[in-house]
Amino acid sequence: MYLLRLALASLANRRFTALLTVFAIALSVCLLLAVERVRTEARASFASTISGTDLIVGARSGSVNLLLYSVFRIGNATNNIRWDSFETISKDKRVKWAIPISLGDSHRGYRVMGTSAAYFDHYRFGRGQPLRLAEGKPFADMFEVVLGAEVAKALHYKLGDKLVLAHGVSSVSLVRHDDKPFTVVGILARTGTPVDRTLHISLAGMEALHVDWQNGVPARGAGKVSADQARAMDLQPRAITAFMLGLNSKIATFALQRQINEYRGEPLLAILPGVALQELWSLMGTAEKALFVVSLFVVLTGLIGMLTAILTSLNERRREMAILRSVGARPWHVGSLLVLEAFALALAGTVLGVGLLYLGIGLSQGYVQANYGLYLPLALPSPYEWTLLGAILAAALLMGVVPAWRAYRQSLADGLSIRL
């Protein structure tokens, strides 16, 4: 204990340098733990972008591609699905609910999705959380639209505003549906998922936009169909992009998946969202690991800064070491003193770093969850985080051996006759 008290007294005598070293270690520890926690929660949030959906069905392609365009609104489908195929599968006795999805249009860079009322009733995200309207109501008319939270905020839309959709998914489109404007009737609460970046319209509304199109181009003159004329038409879709299924029993999932994949009416692909999400996450694993390695190097830099500070002070403390030797301190006492100093600096930096982490989480928790869909809990460090903290302290002890060895090798005579 006397060596520890002596080490603390020595650090207090060099408090300014010691505080700077502690702060540098604290920042690096805070960054490492923050990256690890965000990495863990991002993976959990990524996996819960969609929940409660047993199968996603689309045209036969790849599972990741189907997941990207149906859930994340990234990319395009290789083909559409006939409406009669959707009706046949959705009427299967094992299916509890079905959500049709029709994509293809956009508005100022945000994707437009045609769907049914079942979307607002059955779609789940996170830990089984339902969609909730912050303002307004779901669409009821053919030309009504419900906006995601990010769309409404970024484009400054409010209830009652009119907007015009565009053909295609580019942020700049040369073909706009100016003759059929939509009215904003609802704005969804923020979810932190791709729902926030989507405009939701009815399937009939999606059909109405293209009812007078021929060979991929809008009709001209007498061939055009106005919004009022479209309302009077039977606009049941002939094809959709994909659909989601919820089943009465999870036991039937694999059997129905196999049946859909072998569907004879047209080539279809049914995927399990959780499996496809894990497959997609594995493709992003390199970037995830690279970020973690960078954080480790930041911690290593902080510990090297501590080592540099102790080594730099050794030359100034040679007389101090010599006095300790002259009053009976053995060489290992002097070496242990420096190891304890290194450990004390690392321990103080680690404790301060954990404190900064929890302070940062407490201040930013609501904002991060609202804007990025990441819930960062104010929980005790996980076993893996405790392992990281222990490794940092062990590394500090090892680095403390370097100045301790140098001090051990210095002789009493060398300490009393410092070269100027």
Secondary structure, 3 states (H helix, E strand, C coil): CHHHHHHHHHHHHCHHHHHHHHHHHHHHHHHHHHHHHHHHHHHHHHHCCCECCCEEEEECCCHHHHHHHHCCCCCCCCCCEEHHHHHHHHCCCCEEEEEEEEEEEEECCEEEEEECCHHHHHCEECCCEECCEEEECCCCCCCEEEECHHHHHHHCCCCCCEECCEECCCCCCCCECCCCCEEEEEEECCCCCHHHHEEEEEHHHHHHHCCCEECCEECCHHHCCCHHHHHCCCCCCCEECEEEEEECCHHHHHHHHHHHHCCCCCCEEEECHHHHHHHHHHHCHHHHHHHHHHHHHHHHHHHHHHHHHHHHHHHHCHHHHHHHHHCCCCHHHHHHHHHHHHHHHHHHHHHHHHHHHHHHHHHHHHHHHHHHCCCCCCCCCCHHHHHHHHHHHHHHHHHHHHHHHHHHHCCHHHHHCCCC
